[in-house]
Amino acid sequence: MAKTAKTAKSLGFYLVIGLLLVGLAGFGATSFSGGTTTAASVGSREITVQDYANALNARLRQLQQITGNPVTMEQARALGVDQQVLSTLVIEATLDDEAADLGLSVGDAEVRDRVIGSPEFAGLDGSFDRETYRRLLQNIGLSEGQYEDQIRRESARTILQAAVLGGVPRPTTYASTLAEWVGQRRSAAWVRVTEDDLIAAPAAPEEGELAAWYDENPDAFTIPETRRISYAWLTPEMLADRVEVTQEELRNLYDQRSAEYVQPERRLVERLVMPDADAAEAARAALDAGETTFETLVTDRGLDLADTDLGDVAEGDLGAAGEPVFAAAPGDVVGPVETSVGPAFYRVNAVLAAQETPFEEVEDDLRAELATDRARRAIEQEVERLNDLVAGGASIEDLAANSELEAGQIDWTEETSDGIAAYDEFRQAAASAEQGGFPELVRLEDGGVFALRLDEVVPPEQPPLEDVRDEALAAFEAARIRAAVIARAEALAEDIRESGTFAVPGREGRVDFGLTRRQFREDRAEGYVDTVFDLSPGEVRVMPTDEGALIVRLEGIRPADTESETVQAEMETVADRTSQSISQDIYQVVVDELQSDVPVRVNDSAIQSVLTQFQ
């Protein structure tokens, strides 16, 4: 039981370590050019080149098992794996240094139990095999003494970690309070009020009301800043119709794409890589005996099914596994099959029939593709001459008159997205253009080009009412009706408050029972659920909606059932997350303090030497 508790705390610690890696990546270490055997040092503790190489190699193997594919050092460095491994070793060395200062250690008996109990060192009979032990350590460049010293240091770190993290109590009161708050349920009565519920239509507006309302609501009618722009442009699509493509060329392109248009049978397949042949054979026996399933094997490897998904594959994609996989039926588990990443099982999920797309179905698409590609190259060949014209002072009109470019004009705003304004490059150039500036030739993402000239900037303005009278009058009438509906709803809500009866003439009220804070009922009104949980029992409130208004009354509150599995699970989740967060904060303080007291140095040349050997 003690060992189980210690293991759990150790696992929790490493979760915390994982969260700290990014923050510790720039821990302020300085560099030195020491001997080739030392990769870094933390206080009196050295991290050897072999330590770093072993840790890096172990992480690469772990990534390979997870992805099912070899991971190159270039890929690993792009993910920051090299720095993460170094940061982990620095943290461990920092803890080792502190543990040594505190005199923390474990006895020979525990080290012996750890060694003998490691399945990696077991022989064919399943018991500890010293020759296997010696050989495996030799393979990773460690002596027995060095490895056993690592065990001592790891155990001491675990003791230190447990001392730091083990004293954090579970925040049960906080978790219970929050779970009860989340688990509370409420019932609310509601009824819609629309224009049909008005006793009478709003009175006709008096003289000057429309003008006053128009002046009070300028944002609804203000025209944004408009840039009047002249431009000349040419795209491959504009030029494609003038490009000739022969039937022979189309046939050749179709033949080149035969693998795309003529596809053999394929399979939807999942692959699970096992750690070694013994584990694979044991898994096969368990599958055959009905003692396990493919899903269970995946879970036991610490993976999700998504990690094993190969998608749809052809027989040739699977190498030695291709023939047995394609001979299997959907649902079958094939294997173990020896692969480049180790023994693996394959599960067939579906059979995809062979498909053939005839030439006639794709002829038009191929023609457009070839023509557009040639048009793109033709434009590229013109770019130098067009740049010379622009450099020589050619205007937009000159460019259109002396090239294939077509001239145009546009009143552009930030909301314009038609025609040439659909291109990001044009919108950026239009937004930054200045009056009096010289045109520049700009490339478009599809291989086209354009140049523009800013002719005028029209500032934002609210047009005269007479220019938009019909639009303004319609909006004004809608606003008056909406205000009248809300006023009618407020009057009806007051009647409900006074009478205590939830009733609206000509309307049937409805009740939502058992609402929770996490539900969405935006079909009622925006913020409906939040409003329900803001009300007191019996309180009535009017909520404006797009169609009019909603009258809502809180009918009752049902406390959370603290004995239910759902609320209990919520409490556990909140307690775990909060406890972990508190532990992380405490541990961060400890790590920061230790890091500030211990000098950390990194031998960049040694680190680079290790990385180079992995290329």
BANU-846380 format. One record per residue (C-alpha): x, y, z; residue in three letters. Coordinates in Angstrom, 3 decimals, always signed. Layout:
BEGIN
X:Y:Z:ALA
...
// end
This chain:
BEGIN
+0.000:+0.000:+0.000:MET
+2.862:+2.369:+0.838:ALA
+4.510:+1.642:-2.489:LYS
+1.235:+2.302:-4.311:THR
+0.831:+5.659:-2.602:ALA
+4.415:+6.568:-3.365:LYS
+3.962:+5.615:-7.032:THR
+0.811:+7.707:-7.298:ALA
+2.554:+10.725:-5.854:LYS
+5.503:+10.186:-8.172:SER
+3.200:+10.034:-11.184:LEU
+1.486:+13.215:-10.008:GLY
+4.845:+14.871:-9.715:PHE
+5.816:+13.980:-13.259:TYR
+2.530:+15.440:-14.481:LEU
+3.525:+18.661:-12.749:VAL
+6.972:+18.416:-14.300:ILE
+5.384:+18.128:-17.740:GLY
+3.475:+21.355:-17.155:LEU
+6.637:+23.087:-16.010:LEU
+8.784:+22.114:-19.002:LEU
+7.752:+25.029:-21.171:VAL
+8.190:+27.506:-18.347:GLY
+11.601:+26.140:-17.464:LEU
+12.871:+25.985:-21.056:ALA
+14.493:+29.389:-20.545:GLY
+15.721:+28.909:-17.010:PHE
+18.521:+31.412:-17.439:GLY
+21.378:+28.937:-17.711:ALA
+24.748:+30.138:-18.870:THR
+27.039:+28.306:-21.276:SER
+30.611:+27.138:-20.902:PHE
+33.036:+25.238:-23.086:SER
+34.138:+22.466:-20.754:GLY
+35.108:+18.847:-21.396:GLY
+33.304:+16.624:-23.812:THR
+31.922:+14.300:-21.111:THR
+29.789:+16.933:-19.365:THR
+26.603:+18.185:-21.028:ALA
+25.502:+20.404:-18.138:ALA
+25.955:+20.919:-14.436:SER
+23.627:+21.963:-11.621:VAL
+25.524:+22.934:-8.533:GLY
+27.803:+19.995:-7.773:SER
+25.743:+17.621:-9.920:ARG
+26.908:+16.817:-13.435:GLU
+24.721:+15.754:-16.345:ILE
+26.966:+13.697:-18.579:THR
+26.822:+13.527:-22.341:VAL
+25.750:+9.889:-21.975:GLN
+22.907:+10.922:-19.621:ASP
+21.631:+13.383:-22.186:TYR
+21.996:+10.925:-25.085:ALA
+20.180:+8.174:-23.170:ASN
+17.303:+10.446:-22.154:ALA
+16.986:+11.817:-25.676:LEU
+17.037:+8.349:-27.197:ASN
+14.367:+7.132:-24.743:ALA
+12.129:+10.076:-25.640:ARG
+12.552:+9.416:-29.377:LEU
+11.620:+5.750:-28.878:ARG
+8.560:+6.816:-26.919:GLN
+7.479:+9.166:-29.694:LEU
+8.038:+6.413:-32.260:GLN
+5.839:+4.007:-30.315:GLN
+3.106:+6.629:-30.038:ILE
+3.157:+7.657:-33.713:THR
+4.097:+4.284:-35.184:GLY
+6.697:+6.011:-37.367:ASN
+10.400:+6.800:-36.946:PRO
+11.011:+10.324:-35.600:VAL
+13.993:+12.168:-37.042:THR
+16.085:+14.532:-34.993:MET
+14.963:+17.382:-37.269:GLU
+11.332:+16.609:-36.415:GLN
+12.158:+16.236:-32.721:ALA
+13.965:+19.577:-32.586:ARG
+11.074:+21.261:-34.386:ALA
+8.874:+20.006:-31.518:LEU
+11.372:+21.248:-28.931:GLY
+12.101:+17.708:-27.706:VAL
+15.845:+18.364:-27.299:ASP
+15.207:+21.309:-24.969:GLN
+12.460:+19.492:-23.076:GLN
+14.790:+16.562:-22.371:VAL
+17.537:+18.894:-21.205:LEU
+15.087:+20.816:-18.987:SER
+13.901:+17.570:-17.402:THR
+17.478:+16.523:-16.638:LEU
+18.216:+19.946:-15.128:VAL
+15.147:+19.668:-12.883:ILE
+16.178:+16.185:-11.788:GLU
+19.736:+17.299:-11.086:ALA
+18.427:+20.262:-9.073:THR
+16.329:+17.911:-6.964:LEU
+19.273:+15.517:-6.638:ASP
+21.405:+18.350:-5.332:ASP
+18.769:+19.337:-2.768:GLU
+18.155:+15.706:-1.741:ALA
+21.893:+15.244:-1.160:ALA
+22.006:+18.371:+0.994:ASP
+19.108:+17.018:+3.054:LEU
+20.743:+13.584:+3.360:GLY
+17.875:+11.761:+1.640:LEU
+18.686:+8.265:+0.391:SER
+17.420:+4.672:+0.256:VAL
+19.021:+1.423:+1.349:GLY
+20.580:-1.364:-0.685:ASP
+17.525:-3.582:-0.187:ALA
+15.205:-1.219:-2.035:GLU
+17.692:-0.789:-4.883:VAL
+18.007:-4.576:-5.137:ARG
+14.203:-4.987:-5.196:ASP
+13.904:-2.387:-7.963:ARG
+16.537:-4.109:-10.111:VAL
+15.258:-7.647:-9.640:ILE
+11.650:-6.568:-10.114:GLY
+12.261:-4.819:-13.451:SER
+10.705:-6.885:-16.285:PRO
+13.334:-5.527:-18.701:GLU
+15.957:-7.643:-16.946:PHE
+13.961:-10.884:-16.908:ALA
+15.190:-13.977:-18.708:GLY
+13.194:-16.557:-20.656:LEU
+11.782:-18.020:-17.434:ASP
+10.514:-14.613:-16.300:GLY
+12.972:-14.242:-13.422:SER
+15.878:-11.806:-13.073:PHE
+18.787:-12.626:-15.410:ASP
+22.117:-10.996:-14.583:ARG
+23.505:-11.431:-18.096:GLU
+20.485:-9.640:-19.563:THR
+20.937:-6.943:-16.922:TYR
+24.609:-6.479:-17.786:ARG
+24.027:-6.521:-21.553:ARG
+21.194:-3.973:-21.555:LEU
+23.149:-1.578:-19.360:LEU
+26.184:-1.963:-21.612:GLN
+24.028:-1.101:-24.629:ASN
+23.139:+2.277:-23.108:ILE
+26.625:+2.986:-21.823:GLY
+26.015:+2.406:-18.101:LEU
+27.775:+0.235:-15.573:SER
+25.830:-1.599:-12.881:GLU
+27.078:+0.886:-10.305:GLY
+25.995:+3.880:-12.361:GLN
+22.538:+2.428:-12.963:TYR
+22.036:+1.574:-9.297:GLU
+23.172:+5.085:-8.382:ASP
+20.465:+6.410:-10.714:GLN
+17.907:+4.320:-8.813:ILE
+19.099:+5.772:-5.502:ARG
+18.842:+9.319:-6.849:ARG
+15.401:+8.664:-8.354:GLU
+14.138:+7.254:-5.061:SER
+15.545:+10.228:-3.161:ALA
+13.825:+12.581:-5.601:ARG
+10.564:+10.726:-5.044:THR
+10.908:+11.211:-1.278:ILE
+11.571:+14.935:-1.796:LEU
+8.671:+15.287:-4.209:GLN
+6.335:+13.507:-1.820:ALA
+7.421:+15.842:+0.987:ALA
+6.628:+18.899:-1.136:VAL
+3.375:+17.666:-2.663:LEU
+2.090:+15.198:-0.094:GLY
+1.021:+17.829:+2.422:GLY
-1.527:+19.483:+0.130:VAL
-5.004:+18.623:+1.504:PRO
-7.865:+17.906:-0.887:ARG
-10.097:+21.021:-1.060:PRO
-13.249:+19.039:-0.319:THR
-15.280:+21.991:+0.994:THR
-14.507:+24.091:-2.069:TYR
-15.204:+21.149:-4.390:ALA
-18.502:+20.373:-2.656:SER
-19.635:+24.003:-2.797:THR
-18.783:+24.364:-6.463:LEU
-20.331:+21.000:-7.410:ALA
-23.552:+21.920:-5.582:GLU
-23.606:+25.268:-7.389:TRP
-23.108:+23.590:-10.760:VAL
-25.562:+20.772:-10.004:GLY
-28.433:+23.002:-8.935:GLN
-31.505:+22.764:-11.183:ARG
-34.163:+25.397:-11.811:ARG
-37.602:+25.482:-13.419:SER
-38.840:+28.580:-15.220:ALA
-42.131:+29.592:-16.825:ALA
-41.940:+31.705:-19.958:TRP
-44.157:+33.205:-22.651:VAL
-43.429:+35.179:-25.789:ARG
-44.854:+38.621:-26.500:VAL
-44.871:+39.870:-30.092:THR
-46.446:+42.596:-32.207:GLU
-49.646:+40.533:-32.296:ASP
-50.077:+41.159:-28.557:ASP
-50.219:+44.938:-28.927:LEU
-53.591:+46.423:-28.026:ILE
-53.143:+48.986:-30.781:ALA
-50.506:+49.819:-33.355:ALA
-48.086:+52.611:-32.403:PRO
-49.415:+56.049:-33.265:ALA
-48.139:+57.629:-36.446:ALA
-44.893:+59.549:-35.828:PRO
-45.187:+63.272:-35.397:GLU
-43.387:+65.728:-37.599:GLU
-39.700:+65.708:-36.864:GLY
-39.646:+62.369:-34.945:GLU
-38.037:+60.473:-37.828:LEU
-35.367:+63.144:-38.269:ALA
-34.611:+63.185:-34.532:ALA
-34.363:+59.376:-34.401:TRP
-32.141:+59.363:-37.488:TYR
-29.779:+61.841:-35.854:ASP
-29.711:+59.749:-32.657:GLU
-28.746:+56.535:-34.533:ASN
-25.986:+57.544:-36.975:PRO
-24.089:+54.212:-36.798:ASP
-26.938:+52.372:-38.521:ALA
-26.624:+54.497:-41.655:PHE
-23.087:+55.902:-41.750:THR
-21.183:+54.964:-44.890:ILE
-17.630:+53.838:-43.902:PRO
-14.521:+55.420:-45.370:GLU
-14.504:+54.691:-49.087:THR
-11.378:+54.507:-51.229:ARG
-11.916:+55.112:-54.904:ARG
-9.282:+53.105:-56.686:ILE
-8.248:+52.597:-60.285:SER
-6.459:+49.320:-60.994:TYR
-5.138:+47.071:-63.746:ALA
-4.930:+43.332:-63.242:TRP
-4.476:+39.983:-64.903:LEU
-5.052:+36.496:-63.467:THR
-4.438:+33.039:-64.944:PRO
-8.204:+32.475:-65.031:GLU
-8.702:+35.618:-67.138:MET
-6.066:+34.420:-69.603:LEU
-6.919:+30.707:-69.620:ALA
-9.637:+30.921:-72.288:ASP
-7.039:+32.162:-74.764:ARG
-4.657:+29.255:-74.119:VAL
-4.849:+26.270:-76.487:GLU
-4.632:+22.747:-75.056:VAL
-4.526:+19.678:-77.327:THR
-6.371:+16.424:-76.787:GLN
-3.086:+14.555:-76.691:GLU
-1.838:+16.715:-73.824:GLU
-5.032:+16.044:-71.892:LEU
-4.656:+12.293:-72.417:ARG
-1.024:+12.408:-71.279:ASN
-1.975:+14.249:-68.090:LEU
-4.738:+11.743:-67.407:TYR
-2.287:+8.861:-67.842:ASP
+0.200:+10.554:-65.488:GLN
-2.552:+10.683:-62.872:ARG
-3.680:+7.103:-63.359:SER
-3.005:+6.342:-59.691:ALA
-5.477:+9.088:-58.775:GLU
-8.192:+8.133:-61.264:TYR
-7.777:+4.354:-61.146:VAL
-7.563:+3.255:-57.528:GLN
-7.240:-0.389:-56.425:PRO
-9.043:-1.846:-53.457:GLU
-8.122:-0.164:-50.194:ARG
-8.689:-0.903:-46.526:ARG
-9.441:+1.232:-43.505:LEU
-6.861:-0.056:-41.039:VAL
-5.627:+0.511:-37.496:GLU
-2.140:-0.560:-36.408:ARG
-0.947:-1.243:-32.866:LEU
+2.821:-1.616:-32.373:VAL
+3.832:-3.885:-29.472:MET
+6.983:-3.399:-27.366:PRO
+8.501:-6.785:-28.237:ASP
+7.786:-10.227:-29.704:ALA
+6.934:-11.801:-26.326:ASP
+4.315:-9.161:-25.571:ALA
+2.906:-9.563:-29.078:ALA
+2.573:-13.347:-28.786:GLU
+0.936:-13.024:-25.367:ALA
-1.527:-10.523:-26.790:ALA
-2.288:-12.843:-29.716:ARG
-3.013:-15.696:-27.337:ALA
-5.323:-13.468:-25.261:ALA
-7.166:-12.344:-28.412:LEU
-7.624:-15.915:-29.602:ASP
-8.904:-16.967:-26.176:ALA
-11.392:-14.090:-26.102:GLY
-9.712:-12.695:-22.985:GLU
-9.048:-9.257:-24.500:THR
-9.957:-7.022:-27.434:THR
-8.078:-4.751:-29.786:PHE
-9.475:-1.723:-27.914:GLU
-8.199:-3.091:-24.596:THR
-4.748:-3.719:-26.045:LEU
-4.634:-0.123:-27.288:VAL
-5.654:+1.194:-23.864:THR
-3.091:-1.025:-22.124:ASP
-0.390:+0.568:-24.291:ARG
-1.465:+4.012:-23.039:GLY
-2.863:+5.020:-26.432:LEU
-6.173:+6.079:-27.966:ASP
-7.659:+4.455:-31.060:LEU
-6.900:+7.690:-32.925:ALA
-3.191:+7.004:-32.328:ASP
-3.453:+3.708:-34.234:THR
-5.476:+4.927:-37.222:ASP
-3.660:+4.519:-40.568:LEU
-6.629:+5.739:-42.609:GLY
-7.302:+4.096:-45.976:ASP
-4.288:+2.216:-47.380:VAL
-3.442:+0.116:-50.425:ALA
-1.906:-3.328:-50.109:GLU
+1.518:-2.082:-51.162:GLY
+1.466:+0.554:-48.384:ASP
+1.612:-2.127:-45.696:LEU
+4.720:-4.029:-46.744:GLY
+4.800:-7.558:-45.316:ALA
+1.440:-6.985:-43.636:ALA
-0.287:-6.180:-46.939:GLY
-1.218:-9.720:-47.992:GLU
-2.673:-10.940:-44.653:PRO
-4.477:-7.654:-44.038:VAL
-6.119:-7.682:-47.466:PHE
-7.101:-11.330:-46.997:ALA
-8.884:-10.479:-43.716:ALA
-12.531:-9.535:-43.277:ALA
-13.754:-6.311:-41.635:PRO
-13.367:-6.613:-37.859:GLY
-10.501:-9.140:-38.050:ASP
-7.282:-8.497:-36.110:VAL
-4.217:-9.627:-38.073:VAL
-0.826:-10.251:-36.546:GLY
+1.542:-9.959:-34.983:PRO
+3.438:-9.006:-38.146:VAL
+7.092:-7.946:-37.918:GLU
+7.505:-4.372:-39.186:THR
+10.227:-1.736:-39.218:SER
+8.910:-0.370:-35.910:VAL
+8.433:-3.743:-34.203:GLY
+5.769:-6.466:-34.047:PRO
+2.339:-5.026:-34.818:ALA
-1.330:-5.933:-34.959:PHE
-3.613:-4.654:-37.722:TYR
-7.376:-4.355:-37.436:ARG
-9.424:-4.110:-40.641:VAL
-12.360:-1.721:-40.236:ASN
-13.740:-1.565:-43.785:ALA
-13.107:-2.640:-47.375:VAL
-13.073:+0.161:-49.956:LEU
-13.875:-1.093:-53.455:ALA
-11.682:-0.255:-56.435:ALA
-12.671:+2.948:-58.249:GLN
-12.074:+4.198:-61.784:GLU
-12.883:+7.688:-63.041:THR
-13.118:+7.758:-66.872:PRO
-11.280:+10.368:-68.906:PHE
-14.508:+12.010:-70.104:GLU
-15.547:+12.885:-66.545:GLU
-12.384:+14.835:-65.788:VAL
-11.575:+16.182:-69.259:GLU
-12.906:+19.686:-68.564:ASP
-11.101:+19.877:-65.225:ASP
-7.820:+18.764:-66.807:LEU
-8.232:+21.284:-69.623:ARG
-8.833:+24.111:-67.130:ALA
-5.838:+23.018:-65.044:GLU
-3.450:+22.867:-68.001:LEU
-4.684:+26.141:-69.443:ALA
-4.478:+27.913:-66.093:THR
-0.976:+26.573:-65.467:ASP
+0.214:+27.807:-68.868:ARG
-1.500:+31.145:-68.312:ALA
+0.315:+31.428:-64.973:ARG
+3.664:+30.818:-66.680:ARG
+2.793:+33.337:-69.390:ALA
+2.075:+35.978:-66.749:ILE
+5.339:+35.151:-64.990:GLU
+7.225:+35.715:-68.230:GLN
+5.580:+39.169:-68.519:GLU
+6.389:+40.305:-64.985:VAL
+9.815:+41.739:-65.825:GLU
+8.445:+43.786:-68.749:ARG
+5.527:+45.004:-66.618:LEU
+7.921:+46.065:-63.848:ASN
+9.928:+47.998:-66.431:ASP
+6.753:+49.804:-67.541:LEU
+5.875:+50.689:-63.947:VAL
+9.439:+51.826:-63.241:ALA
+9.242:+53.998:-66.335:GLY
+6.281:+55.886:-64.911:GLY
+3.443:+54.066:-66.700:ALA
+0.008:+54.896:-65.337:SER
-2.737:+52.364:-64.699:ILE
-4.215:+53.305:-68.071:GLU
-0.826:+52.878:-69.764:ASP
-0.447:+49.381:-68.306:LEU
-3.851:+48.348:-69.629:ALA
-3.089:+49.823:-73.073:ALA
+0.335:+48.171:-73.409:ASN
-0.246:+44.699:-71.930:SER
-2.847:+42.035:-71.327:GLU
-3.804:+43.680:-68.020:LEU
-7.413:+44.822:-67.781:GLU
-8.315:+48.169:-66.203:ALA
-11.060:+48.682:-63.632:GLY
-12.332:+50.937:-60.877:GLN
-13.712:+50.125:-57.454:ILE
-15.135:+52.017:-54.493:ASP
-13.429:+49.960:-51.801:TRP
-14.293:+49.687:-48.099:THR
-13.191:+47.144:-45.537:GLU
-16.449:+45.296:-46.188:GLU
-15.881:+44.983:-49.959:THR
-15.035:+41.437:-51.039:SER
-16.181:+41.127:-54.656:ASP
-13.997:+40.822:-57.763:GLY
-10.416:+41.842:-57.212:ILE
-11.262:+42.751:-53.605:ALA
-11.573:+39.009:-52.892:ALA
-7.753:+38.815:-52.854:TYR
-5.969:+39.516:-49.567:ASP
-3.074:+41.086:-51.447:GLU
-5.381:+43.660:-53.037:PHE
-7.146:+44.475:-49.764:ARG
-3.831:+45.040:-48.013:GLN
-2.561:+47.253:-50.823:ALA
-5.868:+49.177:-50.972:ALA
-5.830:+49.820:-47.228:ALA
-2.241:+51.146:-47.222:SER
-2.259:+53.076:-50.511:ALA
-1.654:+56.836:-50.404:GLU
-2.840:+59.468:-52.808:GLN
-0.115:+60.598:-55.162:GLY
+1.840:+57.389:-54.715:GLY
+3.351:+55.591:-57.702:PHE
+1.772:+52.275:-58.803:PRO
+3.622:+49.078:-57.926:GLU
+3.198:+45.667:-59.505:LEU
+1.931:+43.214:-56.867:VAL
+1.620:+39.453:-57.240:ARG
-1.588:+37.615:-56.369:LEU
-1.649:+34.232:-54.642:GLU
-2.974:+32.483:-57.775:ASP
-0.129:+33.736:-59.971:GLY
-1.860:+36.899:-61.165:GLY
-0.606:+40.465:-60.868:VAL
-2.119:+43.916:-60.333:PHE
-1.252:+47.556:-59.816:ALA
-3.482:+50.213:-58.290:LEU
-3.803:+53.953:-57.839:ARG
-5.711:+55.647:-55.029:LEU
-7.757:+58.386:-56.680:ASP
-9.795:+59.670:-53.736:GLU
-10.566:+58.990:-50.096:VAL
-14.165:+59.676:-49.106:VAL
-14.348:+59.994:-45.294:PRO
-17.090:+58.264:-43.306:PRO
-20.344:+60.171:-43.530:GLU
-23.980:+59.865:-42.636:GLN
-25.927:+60.536:-45.813:PRO
-28.754:+63.114:-45.818:PRO
-32.000:+61.656:-44.529:LEU
-33.686:+62.264:-47.863:GLU
-31.185:+59.975:-49.599:ASP
-32.110:+57.006:-47.373:VAL
-35.609:+57.998:-46.257:ARG
-37.269:+54.687:-47.126:ASP
-34.591:+52.638:-45.351:GLU
-34.569:+54.956:-42.340:ALA
-38.354:+54.977:-42.091:LEU
-38.504:+51.158:-42.135:ALA
-35.870:+50.946:-39.401:ALA
-37.627:+53.648:-37.385:PHE
-40.975:+51.837:-37.594:GLU
-39.333:+48.555:-36.537:ALA
-37.717:+50.283:-33.551:ALA
-41.044:+51.857:-32.498:ARG
-42.855:+48.532:-32.748:ILE
-40.135:+46.754:-30.767:ARG
-40.279:+49.426:-28.058:ALA
-44.072:+49.112:-27.936:ALA
-43.849:+45.295:-27.621:VAL
-41.347:+45.566:-24.754:ILE
-43.590:+48.116:-23.024:ALA
-46.565:+45.769:-23.470:ARG
-44.489:+42.903:-22.041:ALA
-43.557:+45.018:-19.001:GLU
-47.252:+45.787:-18.402:ALA
-48.154:+42.087:-18.673:LEU
-45.272:+41.196:-16.337:ALA
-46.617:+43.648:-13.774:GLU
-50.045:+41.993:-14.002:ASP
-48.380:+38.632:-13.329:ILE
-46.567:+40.047:-10.307:ARG
-49.773:+41.475:-8.861:GLU
-51.993:+38.469:-9.564:SER
-49.462:+35.749:-8.966:GLY
-50.884:+33.919:-11.966:THR
-48.553:+33.326:-14.914:PHE
-50.952:+34.105:-17.751:ALA
-50.946:+36.305:-20.854:VAL
-54.213:+36.811:-22.791:PRO
-54.187:+34.763:-25.985:GLY
-50.855:+33.088:-25.153:ARG
-50.058:+29.723:-23.628:GLU
-47.224:+29.833:-21.164:GLY
-44.622:+27.060:-21.063:ARG
-42.290:+25.702:-18.386:VAL
-38.709:+24.523:-18.668:ASP
-38.107:+21.962:-15.935:PHE
-34.744:+21.065:-14.441:GLY
-32.545:+23.613:-16.213:LEU
-28.840:+23.472:-15.399:THR
-26.231:+26.193:-15.707:ARG
-24.515:+24.327:-18.536:ARG
-27.551:+24.160:-20.792:GLN
-28.119:+26.383:-23.822:PHE
-31.581:+27.641:-24.689:ARG
-30.728:+30.523:-26.963:GLU
-33.897:+29.760:-28.961:ASP
-35.736:+31.383:-26.043:ARG
-33.727:+34.593:-25.735:ALA
-30.068:+35.538:-25.631:GLU
-28.775:+34.864:-22.110:GLY
-31.954:+33.004:-21.117:TYR
-30.304:+30.370:-18.887:VAL
-28.076:+32.964:-17.195:ASP
-31.178:+35.061:-16.471:THR
-33.027:+32.081:-14.991:VAL
-30.131:+31.452:-12.604:PHE
-30.027:+35.146:-11.713:ASP
-33.690:+35.263:-10.624:LEU
-35.074:+34.791:-7.147:SER
-38.010:+32.368:-6.675:PRO
-41.189:+33.976:-8.018:GLY
-39.312:+36.887:-9.617:GLU
-40.608:+38.001:-13.024:VAL
-38.404:+39.578:-15.677:ARG
-38.817:+40.783:-19.264:VAL
-36.118:+39.834:-21.775:MET
-35.976:+41.601:-25.182:PRO
-35.750:+39.292:-28.212:THR
-35.432:+39.795:-31.964:ASP
-39.182:+39.175:-32.371:GLU
-40.318:+41.168:-29.331:GLY
-39.907:+40.053:-25.723:ALA
-39.949:+37.067:-23.364:LEU
-41.568:+37.129:-19.940:ILE
-39.800:+34.774:-17.529:VAL
-40.646:+33.738:-13.961:ARG
-38.567:+31.466:-11.755:LEU
-40.848:+28.681:-10.559:GLU
-38.544:+26.693:-8.331:GLY
-35.037:+25.701:-7.294:ILE
-33.971:+22.095:-6.765:ARG
-30.688:+21.709:-4.873:PRO
-28.050:+19.416:-6.311:ALA
-28.362:+15.764:-5.325:ASP
-25.039:+15.400:-3.552:THR
-25.483:+11.626:-3.407:GLU
-25.884:+11.210:-7.169:SER
-23.053:+9.748:-9.225:GLU
-22.964:+12.866:-11.416:THR
-22.497:+15.325:-8.546:VAL
-20.054:+13.008:-6.788:GLN
-18.020:+12.769:-9.995:ALA
-18.137:+16.572:-10.302:GLU
-16.824:+16.920:-6.751:MET
-13.996:+14.487:-7.436:GLU
-13.067:+16.267:-10.659:THR
-13.064:+19.708:-9.025:VAL
-11.102:+18.442:-6.028:ALA
-8.516:+16.715:-8.229:ASP
-8.035:+19.702:-10.519:ARG
-7.877:+22.194:-7.680:THR
-5.503:+20.036:-5.667:SER
-3.271:+19.602:-8.693:GLN
-3.334:+23.361:-9.329:SER
-2.393:+24.131:-5.723:ILE
+0.334:+21.487:-5.811:SER
+1.687:+22.934:-9.027:GLN
+1.809:+26.424:-7.511:ASP
+3.596:+25.161:-4.408:ILE
+6.006:+23.083:-6.434:TYR
+6.710:+26.034:-8.742:GLN
+7.735:+28.108:-5.728:VAL
+10.056:+25.339:-4.539:VAL
+11.628:+24.849:-7.966:VAL
+12.090:+28.597:-8.469:ASP
+13.762:+28.859:-5.089:GLU
+16.093:+25.934:-5.745:LEU
+16.954:+27.226:-9.220:GLN
+17.836:+30.664:-7.829:SER
+20.266:+29.152:-5.315:ASP
+22.015:+26.674:-7.613:VAL
+24.171:+27.706:-10.613:PRO
+23.123:+25.984:-13.845:VAL
+25.614:+25.709:-16.706:ARG
+25.166:+24.117:-20.118:VAL
+27.948:+22.922:-22.429:ASN
+26.498:+23.964:-25.778:ASP
+29.227:+22.275:-27.805:SER
+28.655:+18.952:-26.034:ALA
+24.896:+19.200:-26.513:ILE
+25.368:+19.992:-30.207:GLN
+27.735:+17.055:-30.559:SER
+25.076:+14.685:-29.201:VAL
+22.412:+16.131:-31.500:LEU
+24.716:+15.791:-34.493:THR
+25.196:+12.069:-33.816:GLN
+21.420:+11.607:-33.950:PHE
+21.115:+13.175:-37.431:GLN
// end
